Amino acid sequence: MRADDDAELRAFVESRRTALFRSAYLLCGDRHEAEDLVQSALVKVVLGGRRHGRLDNIEAYARKTLVNTFIAGRRRFWRRERAYGELPDRPGNTADTDTG
C-alpha cells in the first residue's frame, strides 16, 4: 500500500468517525455498543483498504461494513440469550409446574 493511500484512510477515519458513530447509534440504540461497532467497522475498512489497494468509494465501503458488522453481531447466539433477575427455586421446566 502506498503512503498516499494510508494517509487517505487516516484522513477518512478522522473526518467521518462522528458520522459513522451517529449511524451506528441509530442501528443499535446504545452508545457503548455504537462505539464498539464503529471501532470494529473501521478496523475492517483499514484492513480492507490495505488488502484491496485503493478503494473507489471509501464512504460507501465504510457504511456497508458498518451495517454488515452490526447484522453479523446480531446473528451470534449469545446475543439471543437473556439473563433473568432471579433463578427458579427448583430446576426444570417452569411451564410444567401446573399439575391441574
ChimeraX commands (.cxc) that place a marker at each C-alpha (Angstrom):
marker #1 position 0.00,0.00,0.00 radius 0.5
marker #1 position 1.26,3.42,-0.88 radius 0.5
marker #1 position 1.77,6.11,1.73 radius 0.5
marker #1 position -0.84,8.26,-0.07 radius 0.5
marker #1 position -3.47,5.56,0.37 radius 0.5
marker #1 position -2.59,5.17,4.03 radius 0.5
marker #1 position -2.86,8.93,4.54 radius 0.5
marker #1 position -6.21,8.93,2.74 radius 0.5
marker #1 position -7.54,6.20,5.05 radius 0.5
marker #1 position -6.28,8.09,8.10 radius 0.5
marker #1 position -7.93,11.32,6.94 radius 0.5
marker #1 position -11.17,9.47,6.27 radius 0.5
marker #1 position -11.22,7.92,9.74 radius 0.5
marker #1 position -10.56,11.28,11.39 radius 0.5
marker #1 position -13.17,13.15,9.38 radius 0.5
marker #1 position -16.01,10.60,9.23 radius 0.5
marker #1 position -15.79,8.86,12.60 radius 0.5
marker #1 position -18.52,11.03,14.16 radius 0.5
marker #1 position -20.91,10.50,11.26 radius 0.5
marker #1 position -20.32,6.74,11.42 radius 0.5
marker #1 position -20.95,6.84,15.16 radius 0.5
marker #1 position -24.32,8.52,14.57 radius 0.5
marker #1 position -25.28,5.83,12.08 radius 0.5
marker #1 position -24.14,3.10,14.44 radius 0.5
marker #1 position -26.16,4.62,17.28 radius 0.5
marker #1 position -29.26,4.65,15.08 radius 0.5
marker #1 position -28.68,0.96,14.35 radius 0.5
marker #1 position -28.17,-0.30,17.89 radius 0.5
marker #1 position -29.53,2.41,20.21 radius 0.5
marker #1 position -26.70,2.11,22.73 radius 0.5
marker #1 position -23.74,4.48,22.99 radius 0.5
marker #1 position -21.19,1.89,24.08 radius 0.5
marker #1 position -22.31,-0.69,21.54 radius 0.5
marker #1 position -22.20,2.01,18.84 radius 0.5
marker #1 position -18.62,2.92,19.78 radius 0.5
marker #1 position -17.61,-0.75,19.58 radius 0.5
marker #1 position -19.41,-1.13,16.27 radius 0.5
marker #1 position -17.64,1.87,14.73 radius 0.5
marker #1 position -14.28,0.64,16.00 radius 0.5
marker #1 position -14.82,-2.83,14.52 radius 0.5
marker #1 position -16.03,-1.44,11.21 radius 0.5
marker #1 position -13.12,0.99,10.90 radius 0.5
marker #1 position -10.61,-1.77,11.58 radius 0.5
marker #1 position -12.21,-3.76,8.76 radius 0.5
marker #1 position -12.17,-0.71,6.47 radius 0.5
marker #1 position -8.48,-0.05,7.10 radius 0.5
marker #1 position -7.55,-3.71,6.63 radius 0.5
marker #1 position -9.75,-3.93,3.54 radius 0.5
marker #1 position -8.17,-0.81,2.11 radius 0.5
marker #1 position -4.73,-2.24,2.64 radius 0.5
marker #1 position -5.71,-5.61,1.22 radius 0.5
marker #1 position -7.54,-4.34,-1.87 radius 0.5
marker #1 position -5.44,-1.29,-2.56 radius 0.5
marker #1 position -7.21,1.91,-3.42 radius 0.5
marker #1 position -10.93,1.94,-2.61 radius 0.5
marker #1 position -13.04,3.86,-5.13 radius 0.5
marker #1 position -15.72,4.96,-2.66 radius 0.5
marker #1 position -14.42,4.61,0.86 radius 0.5
marker #1 position -17.55,6.22,2.38 radius 0.5
marker #1 position -19.86,3.62,0.84 radius 0.5
marker #1 position -17.47,0.81,1.78 radius 0.5
marker #1 position -17.34,2.02,5.40 radius 0.5
marker #1 position -21.13,2.33,5.73 radius 0.5
marker #1 position -21.72,-1.08,4.19 radius 0.5
marker #1 position -19.10,-2.56,6.51 radius 0.5
marker #1 position -20.77,-0.87,9.49 radius 0.5
marker #1 position -24.18,-2.35,8.65 radius 0.5
marker #1 position -22.77,-5.79,7.87 radius 0.5
marker #1 position -20.81,-5.83,11.14 radius 0.5
marker #1 position -23.98,-4.87,13.03 radius 0.5
marker #1 position -26.02,-7.62,11.36 radius 0.5
marker #1 position -23.32,-10.22,11.95 radius 0.5
marker #1 position -23.21,-9.28,15.63 radius 0.5
marker #1 position -26.97,-9.71,15.97 radius 0.5
marker #1 position -26.81,-13.18,14.46 radius 0.5
marker #1 position -24.50,-14.52,17.13 radius 0.5
marker #1 position -26.09,-16.98,19.51 radius 0.5
marker #1 position -25.01,-15.23,22.70 radius 0.5
marker #1 position -26.88,-12.09,21.65 radius 0.5
marker #1 position -30.16,-14.03,21.88 radius 0.5
marker #1 position -29.60,-15.17,25.44 radius 0.5
marker #1 position -31.45,-13.25,28.11 radius 0.5
marker #1 position -30.43,-13.02,31.75 radius 0.5
marker #1 position -33.15,-13.46,34.36 radius 0.5
marker #1 position -33.35,-11.40,37.52 radius 0.5
marker #1 position -33.80,-14.41,39.77 radius 0.5
marker #1 position -33.11,-18.10,39.45 radius 0.5
marker #1 position -36.03,-20.50,39.82 radius 0.5
marker #1 position -36.41,-22.31,43.17 radius 0.5
marker #1 position -36.02,-25.70,41.58 radius 0.5
marker #1 position -34.59,-26.88,38.28 radius 0.5
marker #1 position -36.79,-27.98,35.44 radius 0.5
marker #1 position -39.30,-26.56,33.08 radius 0.5
marker #1 position -41.40,-23.95,34.86 radius 0.5
marker #1 position -44.22,-24.36,32.30 radius 0.5
marker #1 position -44.87,-27.91,33.54 radius 0.5
marker #1 position -45.48,-26.88,37.18 radius 0.5
marker #1 position -49.26,-26.82,36.72 radius 0.5
marker #1 position -50.41,-30.35,37.67 radius 0.5
marker #1 position -54.14,-29.42,37.47 radius 0.5
marker link #1:1,2 radius 0.2
marker link #1:2,3 radius 0.2
marker link #1:3,4 radius 0.2
marker link #1:4,5 radius 0.2
marker link #1:5,6 radius 0.2
marker link #1:6,7 radius 0.2
marker link #1:7,8 radius 0.2
marker link #1:8,9 radius 0.2
marker link #1:9,10 radius 0.2
marker link #1:10,11 radius 0.2
marker link #1:11,12 radius 0.2
marker link #1:12,13 radius 0.2
marker link #1:13,14 radius 0.2
marker link #1:14,15 radius 0.2
marker link #1:15,16 radius 0.2
marker link #1:16,17 radius 0.2
marker link #1:17,18 radius 0.2
marker link #1:18,19 radius 0.2
marker link #1:19,20 radius 0.2
marker link #1:20,21 radius 0.2
marker link #1:21,22 radius 0.2
marker link #1:22,23 radius 0.2
marker link #1:23,24 radius 0.2
marker link #1:24,25 radius 0.2
marker link #1:25,26 radius 0.2
marker link #1:26,27 radius 0.2
marker link #1:27,28 radius 0.2
marker link #1:28,29 radius 0.2
marker link #1:29,30 radius 0.2
marker link #1:30,31 radius 0.2
marker link #1:31,32 radius 0.2
marker link #1:32,33 radius 0.2
marker link #1:33,34 radius 0.2
marker link #1:34,35 radius 0.2
marker link #1:35,36 radius 0.2
marker link #1:36,37 radius 0.2
marker link #1:37,38 radius 0.2
marker link #1:38,39 radius 0.2
marker link #1:39,40 radius 0.2
marker link #1:40,41 radius 0.2
marker link #1:41,42 radius 0.2
marker link #1:42,43 radius 0.2
marker link #1:43,44 radius 0.2
marker link #1:44,45 radius 0.2
marker link #1:45,46 radius 0.2
marker link #1:46,47 radius 0.2
marker link #1:47,48 radius 0.2
marker link #1:48,49 radius 0.2
marker link #1:49,50 radius 0.2
marker link #1:50,51 radius 0.2
marker link #1:51,52 radius 0.2
marker link #1:52,53 radius 0.2
marker link #1:53,54 radius 0.2
marker link #1:54,55 radius 0.2
marker link #1:55,56 radius 0.2
marker link #1:56,57 radius 0.2
marker link #1:57,58 radius 0.2
marker link #1:58,59 radius 0.2
marker link #1:59,60 radius 0.2
marker link #1:60,61 radius 0.2
marker link #1:61,62 radius 0.2
marker link #1:62,63 radius 0.2
marker link #1:63,64 radius 0.2
marker link #1:64,65 radius 0.2
marker link #1:65,66 radius 0.2
marker link #1:66,67 radius 0.2
marker link #1:67,68 radius 0.2
marker link #1:68,69 radius 0.2
marker link #1:69,70 radius 0.2
marker link #1:70,71 radius 0.2
marker link #1:71,72 radius 0.2
marker link #1:72,73 radius 0.2
marker link #1:73,74 radius 0.2
marker link #1:74,75 radius 0.2
marker link #1:75,76 radius 0.2
marker link #1:76,77 radius 0.2
marker link #1:77,78 radius 0.2
marker link #1:78,79 radius 0.2
marker link #1:79,80 radius 0.2
marker link #1:80,81 radius 0.2
marker link #1:81,82 radius 0.2
marker link #1:82,83 radius 0.2
marker link #1:83,84 radius 0.2
marker link #1:84,85 radius 0.2
marker link #1:85,86 radius 0.2
marker link #1:86,87 radius 0.2
marker link #1:87,88 radius 0.2
marker link #1:88,89 radius 0.2
marker link #1:89,90 radius 0.2
marker link #1:90,91 radius 0.2
marker link #1:91,92 radius 0.2
marker link #1:92,93 radius 0.2
marker link #1:93,94 radius 0.2
marker link #1:94,95 radius 0.2
marker link #1:95,96 radius 0.2
marker link #1:96,97 radius 0.2
marker link #1:97,98 radius 0.2
marker link #1:98,99 radius 0.2
marker link #1:99,100 radius 0.2
view
